């Protein structure tokens, strides 16, 4: 065992050890270093963690590629046709485009590796120490790091941040093999497009990958245990996405719970709870995730875990152990890279005595990267009803937006909630191409407690998609008591 000496360290420096190099970890490390702390990051897979290497960056890169395929569907109606004899094109026929999945996945992994390298270089420029290995707590003020060769390094710490993320949940009777039965981290090893991909799980991950592979040209069967896809999202948005899925040829099996998946001679068979069997060439298991908290010495160090294994934290990322903080998917707060990063930044600001604004989950904007995208912020209608708030809601389809017409976009809407007395915006939903960008003005309005009138009175570009946001705000003024 190697013990790290503290003799040469500035005794006034706070020693911070970050376990996990994902968004929660590396953002926390940067904040801590800028506040003068001596910082060490422990990461075993590579800087950026799973978010950069196997999750967010790869999946959104794949989805961005699939988005081009979706855009090509509308090419003929915009007057764009393949070079050559355009007269051979049948009315409504899309341009002939094929996907080389091997090339697509090579680019996906290359971009992920490049992003990881960029993060590592930035961390090193800030004079932050990186230790490659697996960290575990030995009490609340010590971290033991084991490297690939079995050697150990002991780090004393004044502050510890745990940001170890989560891994795909696995069903006992559907064990991934990386070839036919896959988790979302294993998809990027495929060399050819699946002929028939069965996606088990219709939450965010399942819906995003089902949409992407359908756009890339695979036959897709989406198995949903609930009445509709995206059961946790705005009902109108989820219904629209399911209609789009079906219109594009996807098979959606509602109220169908998968129990097992096995390989066959040339594919897979997925057995449902009612006895039906769904055949395919591959199956993607998208049935949630499990926090990576086992074997880290957390409970022994006084860190309280929930029944699911998630680390319990407060709104400034503190755990039940003094000096130990946690951020990211291992906390179960919201499984978003943006939330992990904010939790990490808040944790270090609090630990090092800086002013801090506690995390407000309602102020978090989230996007589901289907086509069209779904972006939300603030309260939804069920939550507003539950708390008894007096509110108004107005919705406007995007098909009347001039910019949407120019781009050939038909599906989507903007929905806003406002307090019926004060007019303060309480939440919003955007279903649109690039909804992830359009949600920002609504997020800003919600965070700063702007009224619908204040949003309505702000200028928007004409023509622009954001013009519909202002228009819905004007509708709220016209109907507000």
N, C-alpha and C positions, 0 to 999 in steps of 0.2 A: 504494500500500500504506500502511496506517495501522499504526504501531507503538504499542502501548499503553505509556504512560510508567509507570515504577515509582518516580518521584521522590517522589510524595506518599504512597507506601505505607509502612506500618510495616515496617521491615527485619526485625523479629522474626517477622512473619507468614509462614507457609508459603503459597506461591502454588499453588493447586490448580486445574487445568483439567479439567473433565469433558466428554468428547466423547460426547454421547448423553443424551437426557433421559428415558429410560424408567425402570423401577423400579430397575435397577442404578445408573443415573446420578443420579436425583434423591435417592434414599436416601443415596448416597455424599455428595452435596453437602450434605445436611442434617447428616450426621455431621461432615463436615469443618468446616463453619461453626461448629457448636457447640463444636468443639475449637479455635476461634480462627483458623482459616485464612481467607485471602482466596480466595473461590471464584467461579469462572465456569463456567457450564454452556452448552455449545454444542449447539443442537438445531435441526433444520431443519423438522420437521413439526409440532411442538407438544409442550408438556410432557406427559409420560406416554409419549411415543413410540408405537411400533406397539402395544405391550401395551394401552394405553388407547384409542388412536384406531382401530385396525383389527384387533386380535387378541383379547386376553383379555376386556376389558370388553364389546366388542360381541358376541362369541360367547357369553359367559355370560349376557348380557341376552337374547339370542335364545333360548338354551336355557331360561332361566327362563320365558319366554313359552310355549315348547313344553311345559314341565312342567305348566302349567295345563291344557293339552289332555289330557295323560296322566291327570291327576287327574279330569277330566270323564268319562273312560272308566268310572271306578268309581262315578260318582255314583248311578246307579239302584240298585245293590246296597246303597248306604248310605241309601236312601230319599229321595234327592234327584232330583226330576223337574222338567221345565219347568212354569212356571205354565200353567194351562189344563186341558184334558181329559187327565189322566194315563192314562186308560183306552186312549188311542190308542197308547201306548208298547208296543212288542213286548218280551217278556221278554228281558232281556239287552241291550236296545238302549241306546246311550249318548245323552246329551242332545245335541240338535242345536246345534252350535257351529261357526262359521265364522271363518276368519282373514282379516283384511285386511292383507296383507303390506306394503303401502305404509305403512300406519299403524305397523305393528310396526317396520319398518326406520327410519322417521322417529324413533320413540322410541329405538331402539337408538343411532342416531347422535347424538341430542340428549343422551342420558345420557353417551355417550363424550366429547362436547365439554364438557359440564358438569364431568365429572371432570378433564379436562385443565385447564380453567380453575381449578378448585379447587387443583390441584397447583401451577400457576403462581403463584397468589395466595400460597400457603404459602411457596414458594421466595422470592418477593419480600419477604414479611414478615421473612424471615431475613436480608435484606440480601445476597442472593446475586445476582450479575450473570447475566443471561440474554442470550446472543447468538444471534440467529436466523441460521442459515447452516450450511454444511457444513465440518466441521473435519478437518484432516489434520495428521499429525505432520511437523515439520521438524527431525528429530533428537529425542532423548528428552526435551528440556526446552523445546520450543517447539511451539506449535500455530498453524497458519495457518487462519483462518476466512474462507471465501468466502460473501458474501451473494448474494441473488437477482439483484442488479444487476451482479455481477461484481467488486465491491469486495472488498478483503481487509483483515483485521485480524490482526496478529501478537500472540500472547500468550506471554510467557515464563512458565515454570512450574517449580516445584520437584517437583511430583507431577502426573502425568497419569493419568487413568482413562479407558479406552476402553470404552464401553458402547453399541455401535452396533447390536446386535441381529442379526436375520436376516430374510430375505425368502423368500416361497414358492418352492420349487424348481419349475422349469418343464421339461417334456419338449420336446425339439426338434420333435417332430411333434404337439405339442398346445399350440400357442401361445395363451395367453389373449387374448380380445378384449373382455372386460368385459361381454359381452351374453349369449352362449350358452356359451362356454368360459371358466370362471371359476376364479380362485384364491379362497381363503377371505377375502381382503381385499376382494373385489369383490362378494360376495354381497349386501351391504347396499344396492346400487343397484337391486335388483330391485323392480319395482312390483307384480308379481303372483306368486302361488305357482306354482312350476314344476309342470307337469302330470306330468312324469316326469323325475326328477333322477337322473342317473348319477353316483355318487360313486366316484372312482378313488383307492384307498388305504384300507386298513382299520386304520391305526394310530389313535392317539388322536384326531387332528383329523378324519379321515374318519369314525370311529365316532360322534363327538359330533355332527357335522353330519348324518350319515345318520339318526341317532336323532331329532334335532330336526325335520328336514323331514318325516320320516315321521309324527311326532306332530302337526305342523301340518296334515297332510292331503295331502301330496304323495306320489305313487307314487315309491318309491326303489329303485334297484338299486345295491348295494354290490359293487364289484369288488375282490377281495382276491387278491393274488399268493401268499398263504400258505395253509396248510391251514385256518386259522381266522382270525377277526377278532381284533384286538388280540394279535398273536403275541408281543409282549414282556411280556404281563401274566400273572398267575396263571392257569394253565390252567382251573381250576374256574370262576373268575370270567368268563373269556373265553367259555367254553362256555355259561354261563348267559346272558350278554348275547346271544350269537348265537341261542340258542333264543328269547329274548324278541323279537329282531328278526324272526325268521321267523314267530313267532306273531302279530305285529302286521302281517303282510302284506308285509314287506320281502323283496326278492329278494337273496340273498347268493350271489355267484359266487366260490367258493373256487378256489384254484390257477389263477387267471385273471389273467395279467399284461397290462396295457394298453400298447399300443405307440403309438397315435396317436388323435387326436380331431380331427374336422373338422366344420364347419358344413354343414348341408343347407338346403334351402329354408325349412323350418319347424322346424328343430331341430338335433340333433347326431348324429353316428355315432362310436362308440368302437370301434376295431379292437383285438382281443386278439391275443396272440402266436400262438395256435393258429388264427387266421383267422376266428374268430367276430366278428360285428359286433353291438354293442349300441346300440340307438337310444334317444334320449331327447329331451326338449325342451331340457334344459340338462345340462352336465357340470361337476362340481366336481373340480378336480385337487388332491388332498391327498396328495402324494407326497413330503412332507418339506420341509425348508427349507435355505437356503444362507446362511452367515454373511456379514454385511455388512462385509467387511474389505478388499475390493479398493480400490486407489487411495487408501489412507489413509496411505501412507508408513511403514507398520509395519516391514516388513523392513529398509528403509533406516535406520530408527531403532534397529535391533538387536532387534526383537521377533520371536520365532520363531513361525511358523505351522505347523500340522499339514498333512498331505496334503489334507484337506478344506477348508483355508482358515481353520479355527478358530484362535484365539489360544491358545497353550499357557500355562497358568497353574498355579501351585502352590496349596496349600490356603489360602493367605492372599491369593490373587488376584494375586500378583506375576507379571510376565512375565519374559522373559530380558533385558530392558533395565532398567537401574537407574533407579528412580523412575517406571517405567511399570507401571500395573496394568490389569487388564481384568475385566469382570463381565458376566454375562448370556449370551444366546444366542450371541454372537460367540465365546464360549469353548468351547461344546459340552459343558459339564459336565453340566447337566441343563436342559432347555428349559422352565423354570418361572419365573414372575414372582417367586415367593417366594425362589427360589434366587438370581436376579439381584440382588434387593434385599439378601439376606444377603451375597453376594459383595461388593457395593458397600460395605456397612457394615464388613465385615471389612477390606477394602482400606484404607479411610481410617483405621480404628483402628490398623492396622499401620503405615501410612505416617507417622502423626502420633505414634507412640510410645506408644500406649495398650495396655493389656492386651488380648489377643485370643485367641479360641478358634478354631483352624482349622476350616474347613468339613468336616463329616462327611456325605458324600452318603447314607450309610445312615440318618442321622437325619432325612432329608427325607421328609415325608409328601406324597404326590401323589394327586390325584383325577382320574378320568375322568368327565366330566359327562354320562353317559348316563342312562337311566332303567330300572333303578336305577343309582346311581352306584357306581363302584369306587374305593376308597381303600386305599392301601398304605403301609407304612413298614417299615424294617428289612430283614432278609434274607428271601429267598424260599427254597422248598425246594431248588431246584437249587443255589443258592449255598451253602446249609448242607451239602449233600452234597459239593459240590466242595471245601470246606475241611475236611471230615471231622469236623464238630462233632456231638457227641452231643445229639440234640434229640428232642422230642416235638411232635406237632402234633394239635390237636383243632379240630373244626369243628361249629358248631351252626346249623341253618337258622333263619331269622327267622320262619318261618310259625307257630312255637309261641309267639312273643313276644306277650303280651297287648296291648301298645300297637300292634304291627303289625296285629293282628286288628281293633282298633278303627278303624284308618286304612284298612282294606281292602287291606293290602300282603301279597303272597304270596311274591314272589321276593326272594332274598337270603340271606346267611349271614355269620357272623363266624368267622374262622379265626385262631388264634394259634399261634405257635411259641415254645417255651421250652426252655432247656437242661435235659437230662434229669437232671443231677446237682445243679446250683445252683438251678434253677428260674427263672433270670433270663429275662425275655422277650426274644426274639430278633427278633420281627417279627410283623406281622399284616396281615390282609386283611379289609376290610369291603365287602360288596356290599349296598347298601340305599338306600332313600330317605334323602337327607341323610347319606350316608356321609362326605362331606367334613367334617361336624361330629363324627360318631361316631369318626373316626380319632384325634382329638386325645388322648383319655386313653391310647390305645395308644402314640401318639408320645411323650407325656410319660413313660410307663412305660419305653419303650425308651431314651429319652435319659438318664433318671436311673437306669438299670439296676435297675429294680424287679423283684421276682420275681412269678410268677403268684400266689403266696399273698398278697402285699401288695396286688395288684389285687383279688383275690377278697375280701379282708377289708374293702375300702372300701365304703361305703354307696352304693347307687344308688337313684334314685327309683322307686317302684312306682306305676303302670306306666310303663316307659320303654324306649326302644330300647336305651339303654346298659346296661340290665340284662342283656342277652345277652352283653356283653363280660365282665362279672363272672362270669356263669355258665360261659362257656368257660374262664375262668381257674380256676374251681373244678374243672372237668373235668381240667385239667392237674395239679392237686394230687392228685386221686384216682388218677391213673394214673402218677404220677412214681415212678420207682424210688428 
